[in-house]
Amino acid sequence: MSGEGLGARAADSGVRLPDLASAVLEAAAAVWAELSPDAVDTPAGMHRRAGQLFSATHSLLDSVCHGFIRQDHAEVERHDLDRAEFINDLLTGRAEPGELAARAHRYGIRLAATHTVLIARGAGITADISHRIDVALAARFGDGNTLTTLRGGELVCISVGGLRGVGAELAHLLLAQLGAGKWQLGIGRAQPGLRGLATSLSEAGSTLDHAEKLGFTTPVLHAGDLLVFPVLLRDREAITDLVITVLGPLRTARGGARLYLDTLAVLFDNQGNHTATARQMHLSVRAVSYRLERIRDLTGYHPGEPTQRFTLHAAVLGARLLGWPEDQA
C-alpha cells in the first residue's frame, strides 16, 4: 500500500495524525535498530546509510500525512454536504417524515421539540466561517443543541428552543469573524414541531428583509420585536391606501416627497426629538421645524399632535416597507 493510501486508511479508521506520525517514526527507528553494522563500514558509510533511512522516512511521512489530510478534508466536506442537505430538507419539509426523523436522530435533533432558527447575512460569510462557527457553538452549548450551516449564502443556525445565549454567542462569533457593521442577525421565535422550524425560518428571514427596507442597522433583530410589520403588510391594499392618502400630497412639494418622508423617518427614529433629528440630518433645528410645518400644510397631519402622530408614523413605516414613492405610481 502506498504512503497516501496508508494515510487515507488511517483517517478513515479514526487514527489521529500525531499518532500516525509517531508510528511512522517508530517504524523507522525499528528499521535502524535491525541494521547490522557491516565489518567494513566506516563512519562515512554509517552516515550515508543513516541519511538514506532519514530521506526514505521523510518521504514516507510526507506521503502519509498528505493522504491523511486529503482524506480528512474529503470527509469533512462530505459531512458538511450531508449536514447542509439535512438542514435544507428539515427546513423545507421535502423529505419523507420517517426518513427525516432517522436522519435527525443522527444530529441530536428531536422533530417534536421546540426550536429557534437564526439567520445571519453578510457578504463575507463563507463555508469555512460557517464551519468554525458551528464548531464553536457546539463546544459552547453541546452537541445536538445547535446545528449550523451555510444555506443560499446565509448562515442558518437551528437551536433548541429555550436555550439561552445562542443569539448573543452567535453575534459575538460573527463580530470576531467578520468585524462590525458587516453582518446582521435575524432570530425567529421558538416554534414547536417540524412545521415550526419552517415558521421560525420564515420569521428570521422576514425580519432581515423588513430591517433592510426600513433601514434598521441594529446587528441583532428579534422577530418578536417586529411583529407589527407583517401585520402592516398583511393587508397590502389597506397599507397602500394609508400611505397614498396620508403622504400622497407630499408629492406636490418642491423637491418631491422623499425629502419630507426622510425627515419624518429620522424624526420618529429619534423619538420626536427635533435637535437629534437636525444633528443627524446636518440641518438646523429651524429647518426641521419648517419642514414639519410644510408637512402639516400639505397633508393636514403633524407629528407634534398626539392624535396624529400614530397615523403619520404608521404611514411612514408603510411607505418604507412598500418602497414608496419610487415603487408607487
C-alpha positions as CSV (number, residue, x, y, z in Angstrom):
1,M,0.0,0.0,0.0
2,S,1.3,3.5,-0.9
3,G,2.0,6.1,1.8
4,E,-1.0,8.2,0.7
5,G,-3.2,5.1,0.8
6,L,-1.9,4.3,4.3
7,G,-2.7,7.9,5.4
8,A,-6.2,7.8,3.9
9,R,-6.9,4.4,5.6
10,A,-5.7,5.8,9.0
11,A,-8.0,8.8,8.6
12,D,-11.0,6.5,7.8
13,S,-10.1,4.5,10.9
14,G,-10.1,7.5,13.2
15,V,-6.4,7.5,13.9
16,R,-5.1,10.9,15.0
17,L,-2.5,12.5,12.8
18,P,0.1,12.8,15.7
19,D,-0.3,9.2,16.5
20,L,0.1,8.3,12.8
21,A,3.3,10.3,12.6
22,S,4.7,8.7,15.7
23,A,4.0,5.3,14.3
24,V,6.0,6.1,11.1
25,L,8.9,7.4,13.2
26,E,8.9,4.4,15.5
27,A,8.9,2.1,12.4
28,A,12.0,3.9,11.1
29,A,13.7,3.6,14.4
30,A,13.0,-0.1,14.4
31,V,14.5,-0.5,10.9
32,W,17.6,1.4,12.1
33,A,17.9,-0.9,15.1
34,E,17.8,-4.0,13.0
35,L,20.5,-2.9,10.6
36,S,23.6,-4.9,11.5
37,P,26.8,-2.9,11.1
38,D,29.0,-4.2,8.3
39,A,32.6,-5.2,9.2
40,V,33.9,-2.9,6.5
41,D,31.6,0.0,7.5
42,T,33.3,3.3,8.0
43,P,31.9,6.3,9.8
44,A,31.2,7.8,6.4
45,G,29.4,4.6,5.3
46,M,27.2,4.7,8.5
47,H,26.5,8.4,7.9
48,R,25.4,7.5,4.3
49,R,23.1,4.7,5.5
50,A,21.5,7.0,8.1
51,G,20.9,9.7,5.5
52,Q,19.2,7.2,3.2
53,L,16.9,6.0,6.0
54,F,16.2,9.6,7.0
55,S,15.3,10.5,3.4
56,A,13.1,7.5,3.0
57,T,11.3,8.2,6.3
58,H,10.8,11.8,5.4
59,S,9.4,10.9,2.0
60,L,7.1,8.3,3.6
61,L,5.9,10.6,6.3
62,D,5.2,13.4,3.8
63,S,3.2,11.0,1.7
64,V,1.3,9.5,4.7
65,C,0.4,13.0,6.0
66,H,-0.7,14.1,2.6
67,G,-3.0,11.1,2.2
68,F,-4.4,11.6,5.7
69,I,-5.1,15.3,5.3
70,R,-6.7,14.9,1.9
71,Q,-9.0,12.1,3.2
72,D,-9.8,14.0,6.3
73,H,-10.7,17.1,4.3
74,A,-12.9,15.0,2.0
75,E,-14.6,13.5,5.0
76,V,-15.3,17.0,6.4
77,E,-16.7,18.1,3.1
78,R,-18.9,15.1,2.9
79,H,-20.1,15.7,6.4
80,D,-20.8,19.4,5.7
81,L,-22.7,18.5,2.5
82,D,-24.8,15.9,4.3
83,R,-25.5,18.4,7.1
84,A,-26.5,21.1,4.6
85,E,-28.7,18.7,2.8
86,F,-30.3,17.6,6.0
87,I,-30.9,21.1,7.3
88,N,-32.4,22.1,3.9
89,D,-34.8,19.1,3.9
90,L,-35.6,19.8,7.6
91,L,-36.5,23.4,6.9
92,T,-38.4,22.8,3.7
93,G,-40.1,19.6,4.8
94,R,-39.5,17.9,1.5
95,A,-38.2,14.6,2.8
96,E,-40.4,11.7,4.0
97,P,-41.1,12.2,7.7
98,G,-39.8,8.8,8.8
99,E,-36.5,9.2,6.9
100,L,-36.2,12.7,8.2
101,A,-36.7,11.6,11.8
102,A,-34.0,8.9,11.4
103,R,-31.5,11.5,10.0
104,A,-32.5,14.0,12.7
105,H,-31.6,11.5,15.4
106,R,-28.0,11.3,14.0
107,Y,-27.6,15.0,14.6
108,G,-29.4,15.0,18.0
109,I,-32.5,16.8,16.7
110,R,-35.9,15.8,18.0
111,L,-38.5,16.8,15.5
112,A,-41.3,17.1,18.0
113,A,-39.3,19.5,20.2
114,T,-39.3,23.3,20.1
115,H,-36.6,25.0,18.1
116,T,-35.5,28.5,17.1
117,V,-34.0,29.4,13.7
118,L,-31.4,32.2,13.4
119,I,-30.2,33.6,10.1
120,A,-27.1,35.7,9.6
121,R,-26.5,37.7,6.4
122,G,-23.2,39.2,5.4
123,A,-21.1,39.5,2.3
124,G,-18.1,37.8,3.9
125,I,-19.8,34.7,5.2
126,T,-18.1,31.6,3.7
127,A,-18.2,27.8,4.2
128,D,-15.1,28.0,6.3
129,I,-16.5,30.6,8.6
130,S,-19.8,28.6,8.9
131,H,-17.8,25.5,9.9
132,R,-15.8,27.4,12.5
133,I,-18.9,28.9,14.0
134,D,-20.7,25.5,14.0
135,V,-17.8,24.0,16.0
136,A,-17.6,27.0,18.4
137,L,-21.4,26.8,19.1
138,A,-21.3,23.0,19.6
139,A,-18.4,23.5,22.1
140,R,-20.3,26.2,23.9
141,F,-23.7,24.7,24.1
142,G,-23.1,21.0,23.5
143,D,-23.6,18.6,20.5
144,G,-27.2,18.4,19.4
145,N,-28.3,21.7,20.9
146,T,-27.2,23.8,17.8
147,L,-26.8,22.9,14.2
148,T,-25.3,25.5,11.8
149,T,-24.6,25.5,8.1
150,L,-24.4,27.8,5.0
151,R,-27.6,27.9,3.1
152,G,-28.1,30.0,0.0
153,G,-25.3,32.3,1.0
154,E,-26.8,32.8,4.5
155,L,-25.6,31.3,7.8
156,V,-28.5,29.3,9.2
157,C,-28.5,28.1,12.8
158,I,-31.1,25.8,14.4
159,S,-31.0,25.8,18.2
160,V,-33.1,24.0,20.8
161,G,-35.9,26.2,21.9
162,G,-35.4,27.8,25.3
163,L,-31.6,27.5,25.1
164,R,-30.4,30.9,26.3
165,G,-27.5,32.9,24.9
166,V,-27.3,31.4,21.4
167,G,-28.1,34.6,19.7
168,A,-25.6,36.6,21.8
169,E,-22.9,34.0,21.2
170,L,-23.5,33.8,17.5
171,A,-23.4,37.6,17.3
172,H,-20.1,37.5,19.2
173,L,-18.6,34.9,16.8
174,L,-19.8,36.9,13.7
175,L,-18.2,40.0,15.1
176,A,-14.9,38.2,15.6
177,Q,-15.1,36.6,12.1
178,L,-16.4,39.5,10.0
179,G,-16.0,42.7,12.0
180,A,-18.5,45.3,13.0
181,G,-21.2,46.6,10.6
182,K,-20.7,43.7,8.0
183,W,-23.5,41.4,9.1
184,Q,-27.0,41.3,10.6
185,L,-28.7,38.5,12.5
186,G,-32.4,37.7,12.5
187,I,-33.8,35.5,15.2
188,G,-37.2,33.8,14.7
189,R,-39.4,32.8,17.6
190,A,-39.2,29.4,19.2
191,Q,-41.7,27.2,17.4
192,P,-42.8,23.5,18.0
193,G,-42.5,20.6,15.6
194,L,-41.4,20.2,12.1
195,R,-43.7,22.9,10.8
196,G,-42.5,25.2,13.5
197,L,-39.0,25.1,12.0
198,A,-40.2,26.4,8.7
199,T,-42.2,29.1,10.5
200,S,-39.2,30.2,12.6
201,L,-37.0,30.3,9.5
202,S,-39.6,32.4,7.7
203,E,-39.8,34.8,10.6
204,A,-36.0,35.2,10.8
205,G,-35.7,35.9,7.1
206,S,-38.6,38.3,7.0
207,T,-37.1,40.2,10.0
208,L,-34.0,40.8,8.0
209,D,-36.0,41.7,4.9
210,H,-38.0,44.3,6.8
211,A,-34.9,45.6,8.5
212,E,-33.3,46.2,5.1
213,K,-36.4,48.0,3.8
214,L,-36.8,50.1,6.9
215,G,-33.1,51.0,7.1
216,F,-32.6,49.3,10.5
217,T,-28.9,48.8,11.2
218,T,-29.1,47.0,14.6
219,P,-26.9,43.9,14.4
220,V,-29.3,41.6,16.2
221,L,-33.0,41.7,15.4
222,H,-35.7,39.5,17.0
223,A,-38.8,38.6,15.1
224,G,-40.9,39.1,18.2
225,D,-39.9,42.8,18.3
226,L,-41.0,43.5,14.7
227,L,-44.4,41.7,14.6
228,V,-46.1,45.0,13.7
229,F,-44.6,44.9,10.2
230,P,-46.1,41.6,9.0
231,V,-49.4,43.0,10.3
232,L,-49.0,46.1,8.2
233,L,-48.2,44.1,5.1
234,R,-50.9,41.5,5.6
235,D,-53.4,43.8,4.1
236,R,-51.3,45.4,1.3
237,E,-54.2,47.3,-0.2
238,A,-55.1,48.9,3.1
239,I,-51.5,50.0,3.9
240,T,-51.1,51.3,0.3
241,D,-54.3,53.3,0.7
242,L,-53.0,54.7,4.1
243,V,-49.7,55.7,2.5
244,I,-51.2,57.4,-0.5
245,T,-54.0,59.1,1.5
246,V,-51.7,60.5,4.2
247,L,-48.4,61.1,2.4
248,G,-49.6,61.4,-1.2
249,P,-49.9,65.3,-1.0
250,L,-46.1,65.5,-0.3
251,R,-45.5,64.7,-3.9
252,T,-46.6,68.2,-4.8
253,A,-44.0,69.8,-2.6
254,R,-40.9,71.3,-4.1
255,G,-38.3,68.6,-4.4
256,G,-40.8,65.8,-4.1
257,A,-42.0,63.6,-1.3
258,R,-38.7,62.0,-0.5
259,L,-37.2,65.0,1.3
260,Y,-40.1,65.2,3.8
261,L,-40.5,61.4,4.1
262,D,-36.8,61.1,5.2
263,T,-37.3,63.9,7.7
264,L,-40.3,62.1,9.3
265,A,-38.4,58.8,9.3
266,V,-35.4,60.4,11.1
267,L,-37.7,62.2,13.5
268,F,-39.5,59.1,14.5
269,D,-36.2,57.2,14.8
270,N,-35.2,59.9,17.3
271,Q,-38.5,59.7,19.3
272,G,-39.6,63.1,18.1
273,N,-36.5,64.9,19.2
274,H,-36.0,67.9,16.9
275,T,-32.4,68.6,18.0
276,A,-31.3,65.0,17.4
277,T,-33.1,65.0,14.1
278,A,-31.4,68.2,13.0
279,R,-28.0,66.8,14.0
280,Q,-28.4,63.6,12.2
281,M,-29.6,65.3,9.0
282,H,-27.0,68.1,9.2
283,L,-29.7,70.7,9.4
284,S,-30.6,73.5,11.8
285,V,-33.5,72.9,14.2
286,R,-35.3,75.8,12.4
287,A,-35.0,73.9,9.1
288,V,-36.5,70.8,10.7
289,S,-39.4,72.8,12.2
290,Y,-40.0,74.4,8.8
291,R,-40.3,71.0,7.1
292,L,-42.7,69.7,9.7
293,E,-44.9,72.8,9.2
294,R,-44.8,72.2,5.5
295,I,-45.9,68.6,6.1
296,R,-48.8,69.8,8.1
297,D,-49.8,72.4,5.5
298,L,-49.7,69.7,2.7
299,T,-51.1,66.7,4.5
300,G,-53.1,68.0,7.4
301,Y,-51.0,65.9,9.8
302,H,-48.3,67.0,12.2
303,P,-46.1,64.6,14.3
304,G,-46.4,67.1,17.2
305,E,-50.1,66.3,17.6
306,P,-50.6,63.2,19.7
307,T,-53.7,62.1,17.9
308,Q,-52.0,62.4,14.5
309,R,-48.5,61.1,15.4
310,F,-49.5,57.4,15.2
311,T,-51.2,57.8,11.8
312,L,-48.2,59.6,10.4
313,H,-45.7,57.0,11.9
314,A,-47.7,54.1,10.5
315,A,-47.8,55.7,7.1
316,V,-44.1,56.4,7.1
317,L,-43.3,52.8,8.1
318,G,-45.7,51.6,5.4
319,A,-44.0,53.8,2.8
320,R,-40.6,52.3,3.7
321,L,-41.9,48.8,3.5
322,L,-43.5,49.4,0.2
323,G,-40.6,51.4,-1.3
324,W,-42.9,54.4,-1.7
325,P,-42.7,56.8,-3.5
326,E,-40.3,55.1,-6.0
327,D,-42.3,51.9,-6.4
328,Q,-45.7,53.6,-6.5
329,A,-47.4,55.1,-9.4
